Amino acid sequence: MKKWLIVYSSVTGNTKQIAEAIYNGFNEGEADIYAVKDNFNLADYDNIAVGYWLTRGEPDKKVQELLAKLNNKTVILFQTQGAELNSEHSITAFARAASYLGDNCKILGTFASQGKINPVMLERRKNADKNDPHAATPRNLERWQKASMHPNEEDFSRARAFVEAMKRKISLREKYLNMKK
């Protein structure tokens, strides 16, 4: 198995925590982990897990720039969000992230975790016009409360299990490709 790069962007710490859980899902020496602002060499890795927080339903600008630099890589996308995991917002955010990828990248899998919403953003939303979809409606207040309890140990456990699934997936793919030769 080729070595993985795990690179993430985090403002509130949510994505960093999930990145660390993903890192801990690998055996020692199978992966390196960096913040997007750190120095690392993309050419050293064929497999890259990219984590980000959502802003306006897509990855933050630093991650958008990183994704555009990826070419001929196997990629895992992971995101933290205040939205529910299987919401249209979450699914669309993965599609938007994928649209930033460079040439010939293959997405091996995606992982999402709810996370605490930035307190500054929450304050703005609490004062938003009632017609704003992000306003403090009863449904949004309930979702914000739920998001405030994440990421948690269950999310970290899911992230580690996700790594095992992705390692198995890559192993089966390599086996299949070798059989075709």
N, C-alpha and C positions, 0 to 999 in steps of 0.2 A: 504494500500500500504506500502510495506517495504521501509525503508530508503535507498537512493542511495548514493554511493560514486562516486564522480567525481575526477579522478586523471589524471594529465597531465604532459607532458614534453614539455618545450618550450625554444628555444634559442633566437629567434628574437622577441618573444612576440605574434606572431600570434596564436599559439595554446592556450596560456593562455587566450587571448581575447575570443576565441571560447568557452573554458571551462567555463569562466565567464558567457557568454551568455546562455550556457546550464544550468548552475547553476541557473541563473535568470529565466529560464523556469519552474523551480520547485517552489511550494509554500514554504513559510517559514517552516523550520523543515523537509522538505521531502528529503533533500540532504546535504551532506558535500562535501567540495572541498579542495583538497590538490595538491601540486606539488609532482611529483614522488619522489623527494628527501626528502620530509617531513616524519614525523613519523605518521603512521596511522595503524589501525589493520584491516586487510582484513576480519578476522573472524566476524567482527561486521556488515558486509554487504552481502546481497545475490545478490544485483543488483549493477553493477559497470560500469560506463562510463569511458573509457580509451582513452585519447587523446595524440597524438604524432605528431611530424614532421617527414618528410621522409628523409632518407639518403640511397642512392643507392636503392631506390624503396621499402624500408621497414621501420618499426619503428626504432627509435634509440635504442641503446643497453640497456639503463635503462628501457625502456618500454618493450623490449623483455624479460628481466629478470622478470619484474612484471607480464606480461602475463603468463609466465610459472608457476608462483605461484598461479594462479587462478584455482580453482577446484570447480565444482558444483555451478557455478555462472551464472547469467543472465548478459550478457555483451552488451554494446554498444561500438562500435569502432568509434572514430572520428579522422580525420587527416587534417592537413594543408599542402599545397603543392603549388609549382609553376606551376605544370601541370594543364591542363584543367580538370574540374571536372569529366567528363565522359570518360576520356581518358583510353586507355588500361593500362597506367602506374598507374593511380589512382585505377582502379579496381583490378589490380594485387597486388598493395600495401595492399589492404584490405585482400586479400587472404593470403598474406605473414604474415600479422599481426595475422590472425586467426590461422595460422599454429603454432604459438608460444603458444597458449592457453593451459592451463593444461586440466585435465580430466573433462569430463561431463559439459563443459560450453556450454551455448546456446547463440548464437548471436541474440539479439533482433532486431538490426538495425545498419546501418552505416551512417555516415555523413561526408562530405568532404567540405572544403572551400579552395579556393585559398588563398595564402598569399604571402607577400613580400619575395623574395628570399634573403637569407643571403648575404650581400654585399661582403664578402670575396669570397663566392662561385661564385657570379656574375662576379667578377673581373677575376677569373680563367677561367670562361667560355668565357669571352670576348677574352681571349688570347689563347683559345684552338685551336688545329688544325682543319681546315675546315672539315675534315672527321669525327670528333668527333660529335656524335648526339647532344651534348650539346653546340656546338659551336655557335657563334653569327651569325646565319643565319637570313635572314629577318623574317622567321616564328618564330624563337625563340625570336628575339628582340621584336616582337609584343606580344608574350605570356608573356615575362618578364614585358613589360609595363603594360599589363592587370593585371598581378599578383601584381604589385606594388600598385594597388589601393585596395587591399584586405588585411585582412578582413575589411568589411565595414558594415554599418548599415543594408544593405540588408542581408548580411551573418548572422549577429547577430539575425535578425528577423527570418530567416530560421532556425537557431539553436533553438530558443525558440519554434517555431512551431513544430520542430522535436521532442522536449521533449513531447509536447502535444500528438503527434501521438504515441510516444512510451508508454506513460502512458495509452492511450486508448488500444493499442495493448496488454499490459500486463494485463489490466483489462479484456479484452475479453478472453484472454488465461486462466486466473484464473476462469472466469465464465464457460468456456467450460470444464475445468478440474473438476470443482465442479459438473457439470451436469453428468459426467461420473461415479461419485462415487455412 
